[in-house]
């Protein structure tokens, strides 16, 4: 991402969701995607660590325990750059609503907790356009923990932050690691203007809050074509 994009016009809208594992953000963004498609809005969905080539490299690195905090950060930045150049930015210019399950703020939180400089991480992602809405799903660590363990008896090594030597107990390490990520997100609520969603509330209530916020920023041309009655 070396090209200055500020001079380009962007007709679409970028809506992203952030939060710790188990916050419910993925469920909500998928519900939002279905609703937008239903009412006739052109939508593209993308998610963190989903570029096939980079995803495979990251997976191999994790299995062999080869990832330092810096390589971990750079590999995810490479994945993001590939998706940004091929999909996110071109589709925003083409007038799509782009939905992203995790965006640059995931790196701002995770990479900093793993020891990377905040300034360095932000520089790596500096040319990424700012989202029109950045939803942050706020949940306590214990809620996240209960949801994750319920659906996945064994915690993943990096998910639990075991590479940071926070604790020999993966469950305790998870609580510490995810708690620190929450602290970083909370700092960004004001600095990055994140829109907070209470992730402990009813799924329907969360979705209604999201839809209301999204309707406020959709261009008139999209609203005129959409079947709003289906909302």
ABEGO torsion letter per residue (X at the ends): XABBAAABBBABBBBBBBEBBGAGAAAAAAAAAAAAAAAGBBBBBBBBGABAAAAAAAAAAAAAGABBAAAAAAAAAAAAAAAAAAAAAAAAAAGBBBBBBEBAAAAAAAAAAAGBBAAAAAAAAAABBBBABBBBBBBBAAAAAAAAAAABABBBAAAAGAAAGABABAAAAAAAAAAAAAAAAAAAAAAAGBBBBBAABBAAAAAAAAAAAAAAABBAAAAAABBAAAX
